[in-house]
């Protein structure tokens, strides 16, 4: 049986998604839970391979399993084995050819910038504390520039495994929510550090400078890569 799992996790205690020897990762703890619930599991894949400290509200995994509970009981069975900082929020049987990564058509991320003058004890690992004045109108103009197809090589590390650096952005906008400014973006796929570097650049550069970078500028010309703890994978569309 092929399962589709929707995962929610606090990335603070994880060294990202991908399993690494001797390190606690989301993939690692999920594999351990799968081993305890099913007699065998294979072909585990995920829509978003999140970095260290990055959170997820609805990351999606696919996995082939045998010898365990039926699909309708998989969520409860896995959650009973998982630690408190990761949860299966939905589980169901998927089509035999469903692949969490390759079947995805778009992914959406949110980045939280906490703008209060004083830091928050509750927001420390949930957002980027930025106690400086921000021009929200200018940020909105910058977000509008991201729409459509662009070369995002300026927003990913210079040494990259990606061969194609062009991505298509469906939506991008800043939202004021209390003391937080939240940037939300949906695209067909993302480069490594792309959202975090876009956020840092929009805070530090003008819309005019951002427009030039979207023509294939160098990483050295873009802004700071925002810290990982403000980033959330919020949805995946199939």
Buried (B, 14 or more C-beta within 10 A) or exposed (E): BBBBBBBBBBBBBBBBBBBEEEEBBBBBBBBEBBEEBBEEBEEBBBBBBBBBBBBBBBBBBBBBBEEBBEBEEBBEBBBEBBBEBBBBEEBEBBEEEBBBBEBBEBBBBBBBBBBBEEEEEEBEBBBBBBEEEBEEEBBBBBBEBBBEEBBBBBBBBEEEEBEEBEBEBBEBBBEEEEBBBBBBBBBBBBBBBBBBBBBBBBBEBEBEBBBEBBEEBEBEEBBEBBBBBBBBBBBBEE
